[in-house]
Amino acid sequence: YTPSAGGFLPFYILPPPTIKTMLDKANCNGLTDEEAAMVRSRVGPNLLNIDYPWWFVVVLEEFCKPFHTYQIFMAWTWFNFGYWHMGLINVSVFTLSGLSISMVTYLNRKQLFKIVSAATNHTIMVKRGGQYVKAKTTMLVPGDLVAVEGGLVCADMALIAGQAVLDESSLTGEAQPVHKITPDKSQGSALFSRTLGHKKSTILAGTTVIQGSTWDQSGNPSTVGLVLTTGPATEKGKMVAGILFQEPARFKFDVQVKFVVLYLFLYACFMFWLTCYFLAEDPIYAWFYGMYVVGTAMPPLLPSVFIVSVGIAASRLRPLGIMCTDPHRLLAAGKVTVCCFDKTGTLTNSEMDFRGVRAYSNGKVGELKMTVTRGSTIEKAMASCHELSKIGSSFFTIQHVKNKAPNVKLHLKTETLLGTAVDMKMFAATGWDLLQGDDGNVVSSPDGTRLAVVKRFEFDHHRMTSSVVARDESGRYTLYVKGSTESVAKLLAEQPGDAFFKAAGEDSRAGFYVLALASRECTAQEIAEITMGTINRDDAEA
């Protein structure tokens, strides 16, 4: 119970942890078994409790709906008057329609049950009492330290050590793999927010780790996650809850059909009263004849027409891999004429080509060049100021054969770059190579020159910039900033002249994606802050 909210809220590490508190937990011993048991008694096991769908229960729920009850009652009316053919036709139609919609509902619930229960059969390495032990994912609790290894993620967690690459397509719809990093140490007093400022450090349940932790000789993982929420409180749990308990859709048809049904109901009641009034001498006959008149005013097979059409539509979508958890919404989907998507990269060509660079100095803008001058400041900025990472590594498999020595094979995965199309094209234009490391990236030029990226500030949508601090082989630290022309211009010690903005505007109107690059050397004080990891982004980009 949370007094400030005036009600019950899902359990979370309260108060919300600060960045410093979270990062310090990477070196602690984790929860003990007693502490984990205490937390589990409050939040429950790490699973989504969904009952297995039983066919009989689904059918019973369908035929207990008001219209099916009305149809069954009207069928007995037909039989009482001897209209056996009409009664059998009515029974056959609404039975077939009810069974068809029940089958669709049953198969969808069964598929959802398989998806949800699949995550409960895994094990994970969790730190308990200073040692990493193997435990079932259902035993995780908020506050646990876990090794982020390849496979399905079973809880929402914050990345507090190392880095990882995740596939979030099943949860967020992101088509490209996402690179996750630890929060910035300079934001030590800031509260961790999964949805606002620290998405790059949040690992959500239901996603898949493509590249995760490696283990050192002492048995410690390179990538560690702090469990934030488990079970129904995770983003996956909220999504499943939204599927099971959907908000009713309100359409104009649903609002108007109520008035139509009300009018038919009042008309049927009047005709029923009128029939009973004239046939009052025989009440039983008057009752059944009156119900016959009601059936004429309100046809019992009218809802079956919609139900059968929904069942047929759902059966056509199933072979295409399209699941519908609420088949009745297909009626509304059939009226859709225009669809709007925000994932434009998945609908259009996501590729782009490198056009060239312009140098600006002494108030003059140079000509557009297709190639970058080797060893220039622009080349070093393009080679280091990005958010690229590599996927792929080598691994061993051991095949044990009876009465023979184990067969050890070395497998090499092809290393590929991961990142946005802009960064990949910009980096490819330099001809440099990216060397992946747990403590950052090292870029190497064709002639052997190397730059070590010791600090990276990710792209910020409010600042419209990203920046890195790179150390060259001589030990000199340089800050490189990349972003929109307006944002980078505001950071310069001397504001650029009109020629700078004129050239940028002309290139933008020509259809080019224009970015600005700037650099400066770091002071001795900044180098000390970089070494300790306490440098602030505002001070670095000032």
ABEGO torsion letter per residue (X at the ends): XBAAAGBBBBBBBOBBBBAAAAAAAAABAEBBAAAAAAAAAAAEBBBBBBBBBBAAAAAAAAAABAAAAAAAAAAAAAAAAGBAAAAAAAAAAAAAAAAAAAAAAAAAAAAAAAAAAAAAABBBBBBBGGBBBBBBAAABBBGBBBBBBBEBBABBBBBABEBBBBBAAAAAGBABBBBBBBBBAAAAABBBBAABAAAAABBBBGBBBABBBBBBAAGBBABBBBBABBEAABAAAAAAAAAABBBBBBBAAAAAAAAAAAAAAAAAAAAAAAAAAAAAABAAAAAAAAAAAAAAABBAAAAAAAAAAAAAAAAAAAAAGBBBABAAAAAAAAABABBBBABAAAABBABBBBAEBBBBBGGBBBBBBABBBBGBAAAAAAAABBABBBBEBBBBBBBBBBGBBBBBBBBBBBBBBBEBAAAAAAAAAAGBBBBBBAAEBBBBBAAGBBBBBABBBBBBAAAGBBBBBBBBAAGBBBBBBBEBAAAAAAABABBBBAAAAAAAAAAAAAGBBBBBBBBBBBBAAAAAAAAAGABBAAAAAX
